[in-house]
C-alpha cells in the first residue's frame, strides 16, 4: 500500500445486525489518522438493525475500492447470510488484498463460512463458540484474538476493545491511547455479569433460554455451511 494514501477501512452492515457490533468499532476506527471509514453493503439502501435502528451504507460492493481493513459484525441477521454467495465472494475478493481481515461477535461465523478463518485462531460471542468450532478454526474463547492478519472480537461490547487493539496495530499505541482517553473509554460495569465465567448460574440459564430460538436457527445454518465447505 502507498503509505501516503488514506487507509481504506470498510465496516460491513446488513439487515438484522447488532448495531453496536458495527458502530462501536466504526466510532473508533473512523478517527484513525489518514484514513477513510466506509459502511459497506450490497447497495446503499438503509438497513434495519436487530433493535430497529436504521443505518445507511455509504458504499456498495460494486463501488468499493480495495479495502485495507474489513470489519464484519454479527447479530441475528448473520444467520440469513451464511449461505449468501454474493457476500462470501465479496469477502474473499477483499481479503486477498486487505492488510487486516477482522470481525466482531458472530461476524466470525461469516468469515468462517467464506473460508477465511481456515487454520486461524478466532473467537466470537460466547453463546456461539460451539458453532465456530464446526469450521476448521482454532477457537480461542478470549475477548480479542489476533492471528497473523486476522483479528476477531467476542460478543457485542468487545467490539470496543477490538477496535482499540486494531487501532494500535494500524497506527501505534500512542494513537490508540490518546483516542481511548478522548472517548473516555474507561469501562466500569455496574454488575459482575458480563460473561458466563463471572455471572451467576441463574442469569446464564435465563440468557440461554432467551436466545434459544435464534441459536437453534444459527446451529442449523452453521451446520449446513460447514457441510458445504467439507
Secondary structure, 3 states (H helix, E strand, C coil): CCCCCCEEEEEECCCCCCHHHHHHHHHHHCCCCCEEEEEEECCCCEEECCCCCEEECCEECCCCCCCCEEEECCCHHHHHHCCCHHHHHHHHHHHHHCCEEEEECCHHHHHHHCCCCCCCEECCCHHHHHHHCCCCCEECCCCEEEECCEEEECCCCHHHHHHHHHHHHHHCHHHHHHHHHHCCCCCCCCCCCCCCCCCCHHHHHHHHHHCHHHHHHHHHHHHHHHHHHC
